[in-house]
Amino acid sequence: MTDRLVSETREAVAALTAEASLRELASLFGVSHNAIWKLLQGHDVRPSTLRRIRQGLLGSEEAEAFDRLQGALATLLRPRGATIVRKMERRLAAAATEGFEEAGLSVPPWVRWLEAGKRSPATRTESVEELVTRAAHRQRAERRAQTETGGGARALKHRRSG
C-alpha cells in the first residue's frame, strides 16, 4: 500500500482513539490491539491487516451484500432448522470457491466468511461509522472552542488534561 493510504488510515484510526480503546477498535476491525498500536506508532503493519482496518473504516459493499445473502438463506431455510442453514452455507461456499478457482480468480473474502460461518465486517462497520461520527463532532467542537478562546494547541492540551 502507498504511504498516503497508510498515513490516511493512521490518521483515521488516531481520531477514533478519542472514542474507543485500542482493544475495542481492534475488535471492530478484526485485528489485534498490537496491530492498532503499531500502526499508531508509525511501525509497519502487514498489508492484510491494513486492508482489514481500511475495510472496516470505509465499509464494504461486498460485506453488506454478504449479510443480505446470509439473511436470505436464513429466511428461506430457517423453518428446516439451523443445521440445514449451516450445511447450505458451507455447500454454497464450496461451490463458489470451486467456481472462482476454475475461472482463475482469487476467492473473495465473503466466500471464506460463509464457509467459516462468520458474520461479515459490515456488522462491525456500523459501530465504526458511529465512532467516526463522534470523533468528527469532537474534533469540530475542539476547533470551535480553540477559535473562540483564541488558544492554540497548548491551550487545548491544557484544557483536556485539566
NORFEN-V126007 format. One record per residue. RES is the residue in one letter. PHI is phi in whole degrees, 0 to 359 (NA if undefined). Layout:
# NORFEN-V126007
RES_PHI + RES_PHI
This chain:
# NORFEN-V126007
M_NA + T_286 + D_300 + R_296 + L_296 + V_296 + S_292 + E_298 + T_296 + R_301 + E_296 + A_295 + V_291 + A_301 + A_296 + L_284 + T_293 + A_288 + E_251 + A_211 + S_284 + L_299 + R_293 + E_296 + L_296 + A_301 + S_296 + L_297 + F_269 + G_77 + V_230 + S_279 + H_294 + N_294 + A_296 + I_296 + W_300 + K_300 + L_299 + L_293 + Q_277 + G_89 + H_278 + D_289 + V_237 + R_299 + P_302 + S_293 + T_293 + L_298 + R_298 + R_299 + I_296 + R_298 + Q_297 + G_294 + L_289 + L_270 + G_81 + S_211 + E_299 + E_299 + A_296 + E_293 + A_296 + F_298 + D_299 + R_295 + L_299 + Q_298 + G_296 + A_295 + L_299 + A_298 + T_297 + L_289 + L_254 + R_306 + P_301 + R_267 + G_111 + A_295 + T_297 + I_295 + V_301 + R_298 + K_298 + M_292 + E_299 + R_295 + R_293 + L_297 + A_297 + A_297 + A_295 + A_295 + T_301 + E_300 + G_297 + F_296 + E_294 + E_298 + A_279 + G_76 + L_255 + S_285 + V_283 + P_290 + P_304 + W_297 + V_292 + R_294 + W_298 + L_296 + E_299 + A_276 + G_73 + K_265 + R_272 + S_282 + P_297 + A_300 + T_292 + R_276 + T_301 + E_301 + S_294 + V_297 + E_299 + E_297 + L_296 + V_299 + T_298 + R_298 + A_296 + A_296 + H_298 + R_296 + Q_297 + R_297 + A_295 + E_294 + R_297 + R_298 + A_297 + Q_294 + T_288 + E_292 + T_271 + G_75 + G_278 + G_270 + A_298 + R_295 + A_293 + L_295 + K_297 + H_297 + R_297 + R_294 + S_281 + G_272
